[in-house]
Amino acid sequence: MKNLIAQTTTLSVGPKAGTGNGLIGLTGINAGNILSGAISLILIVAALLFFFMLVIGGIRWIMSGGDKGATEAARNQITAALIGLVIVFAAWAIATLLGNLFGITIFSGSITLPSFT
């Protein structure tokens, strides 16, 4: 029977031979890529945050047990979460619409502006 516990794997860490500068995969980074990634990340995090607020508000409503104050607080949290989700979706839709109308790409990996010449 083979001894499967003593298997080893070689992991090489560091720059590839012949690259010169040691920066592997970092050649296409510029301000547009960073800003595009940041905008996408902010929209995703905001949407997830408001979604979890919505779920927690629903759980609070179920757990309120008929208490008017707790039910009202849960309803206000659900309303705020829904408004937040609508705002995040509207921001994404406006950015996409501007991209389609004016040729500005924001979510494709780098922000590029159209040339007017």
C-alpha positions as CSV (number, residue, x, y, z in Angstrom):
1,M,0.0,0.0,0.0
2,K,1.4,3.4,-0.9
3,N,2.2,6.0,1.7
4,L,0.0,8.9,0.8
5,I,0.9,11.1,3.7
6,A,4.5,11.8,2.7
7,Q,3.7,13.4,-0.7
8,T,5.4,16.7,-1.4
9,T,4.6,19.5,-3.9
10,T,7.1,22.0,-5.2
11,L,6.0,25.6,-5.0
12,S,8.1,28.2,-6.7
13,V,7.8,31.8,-5.5
14,G,9.5,34.7,-7.1
15,P,10.0,36.3,-10.5
16,K,10.3,34.2,-13.6
17,A,13.6,33.9,-15.2
18,G,14.2,36.4,-17.9
19,T,11.5,39.0,-16.9
20,G,14.1,41.5,-15.8
21,N,12.1,43.7,-13.5
22,G,10.6,41.0,-11.3
23,L,7.0,42.3,-11.6
24,I,5.0,39.4,-12.9
25,G,1.5,40.4,-14.2
26,L,1.8,44.0,-13.1
27,T,2.5,45.5,-16.5
28,G,-1.1,46.6,-17.3
29,I,-1.8,48.5,-14.1
30,N,-2.6,52.1,-14.5
31,A,-4.9,54.7,-12.7
32,G,-7.8,53.7,-15.0
33,N,-7.6,50.1,-14.0
34,I,-7.4,50.9,-10.3
35,L,-10.3,53.3,-10.4
36,S,-12.5,50.9,-12.4
37,G,-11.8,48.1,-10.0
38,A,-12.5,50.4,-7.0
39,I,-15.8,51.5,-8.4
40,S,-16.9,47.9,-9.2
41,L,-15.8,46.8,-5.7
42,I,-17.7,49.6,-4.0
43,L,-20.9,48.8,-5.9
44,I,-20.6,45.1,-5.1
45,V,-19.9,45.7,-1.4
46,A,-22.7,48.3,-1.1
47,A,-25.2,45.9,-2.8
48,L,-24.1,43.0,-0.5
49,L,-24.4,45.3,2.6
50,F,-27.9,46.5,1.7
51,F,-29.0,42.9,0.9
52,F,-27.8,41.7,4.3
53,M,-29.5,44.6,6.0
54,L,-32.7,43.5,4.2
55,V,-32.3,39.9,5.5
56,I,-31.6,41.1,9.0
57,G,-34.6,43.4,9.0
58,G,-36.8,40.5,7.9
59,I,-35.4,38.3,10.7
60,R,-36.0,41.1,13.2
61,W,-39.6,41.5,11.9
62,I,-40.2,37.7,12.4
63,M,-38.6,37.7,15.8
64,S,-40.5,40.8,17.0
65,G,-43.3,38.7,18.4
66,G,-46.0,41.3,17.8
67,D,-44.2,44.1,19.7
68,K,-45.2,47.3,17.9
69,G,-41.8,49.1,18.5
70,A,-39.7,46.2,17.3
71,T,-42.0,45.7,14.3
72,E,-41.7,49.3,13.4
73,A,-37.9,49.3,13.8
74,A,-37.7,46.2,11.6
75,R,-40.0,47.8,9.0
76,N,-37.8,50.9,8.9
77,Q,-34.7,48.8,8.4
78,I,-36.3,46.9,5.5
79,T,-37.3,50.2,4.0
80,A,-33.8,51.7,4.3
81,A,-32.3,48.5,2.8
82,L,-34.6,48.6,-0.2
83,I,-33.9,52.3,-0.8
84,G,-30.2,51.5,-0.6
85,L,-30.5,48.7,-3.1
86,V,-32.4,51.0,-5.5
87,I,-29.7,53.7,-5.2
88,V,-26.9,51.2,-5.9
89,F,-28.8,49.7,-8.8
90,A,-29.5,53.2,-10.2
91,A,-25.9,54.2,-9.9
92,W,-24.9,51.1,-11.8
93,A,-27.6,51.7,-14.4
94,I,-26.6,55.4,-14.9
95,A,-22.9,54.4,-15.3
96,T,-23.8,51.8,-17.8
97,L,-26.1,54.2,-19.7
98,L,-23.4,56.9,-19.8
99,G,-21.0,54.2,-21.1
100,N,-23.3,53.2,-23.9
101,L,-24.3,56.8,-24.9
102,F,-20.9,58.5,-24.7
103,G,-18.4,55.6,-25.2
104,I,-17.0,55.8,-21.6
105,T,-16.2,52.3,-20.4
106,I,-16.1,52.1,-16.6
107,F,-16.7,48.4,-15.7
108,S,-14.6,46.7,-18.4
109,G,-11.4,46.7,-16.5
110,S,-10.1,50.3,-17.2
111,I,-11.7,53.7,-17.6
112,T,-11.3,54.9,-21.1
113,L,-12.7,58.2,-22.4
114,P,-13.7,58.7,-26.1
115,S,-11.4,60.7,-28.3
116,F,-13.2,63.8,-29.9
117,T,-10.6,64.3,-32.7
